[in-house]
Amino acid sequence: TLAPAPSTCSLERFIHHYGDIFEHSPWVANAAWNEGLSEVHNTPDALADLMGRMLQQATPEQQIAVIQAHPDLAGKAALAGELTQDSSREQAGAGLDQCTPEEFSRFEQLNAAYKEKFGFPFVIAVKGLDRHAILAAFEARLHNDLMQERDAAIEQIIRIARFRLSVRAEQP
Ligand code: GUN
């Protein structure tokens, strides 16, 4: 279970420990705390469900702001070591720090094409995927329309949050 137990946290303490579960978007944790946290929310899955619901219920503008808070995959910020600890670990876990020069330039092209089409960065839960699978998903999702892709990105962001919470529960 999570430590500190969410149900025991003041708002300030909750944001301190869980405010970064959604990339640069502590308002999601704030909204979850405002729902009233009880003992049932002390597991990673239950807290992820609640926080995910807060994001699903947000306005399209708020959802897009959360998507926009994500760094590019295998992008310049990653190369420069400017990511959050979670992002850095996730991208390295998928081997994105080991791309060949050709793969980096493929990511660069796709990141640019995707942002040109949708106005926000491509976000995917990379746990369990290698860079070849990520590139294949990237190319497939470029064919979506804007609303499909906004919904897909939000779903992926909630998966990322669930994974981040499960990692926190293992190593408090
Ligand atoms: N999926 C998991 N982590 C990240 C990230 O840092 N950026 C993007 N775009 N997708 C991710």
Boltz pocket constraint, residues with backbone or C-beta under 6 A from the ligand:
constraints:
  - pocket:
      binder: B
      contacts: [[A, 70], [A, 71], [A, 72], [A, 73], [A, 86], [A, 87], [A, 88], [A, 90], [A, 91], [A, 121], [A, 122], [A, 123], [A, 124], [A, 125], [A, 126], [A, 160]]
      max_distance: 6.0
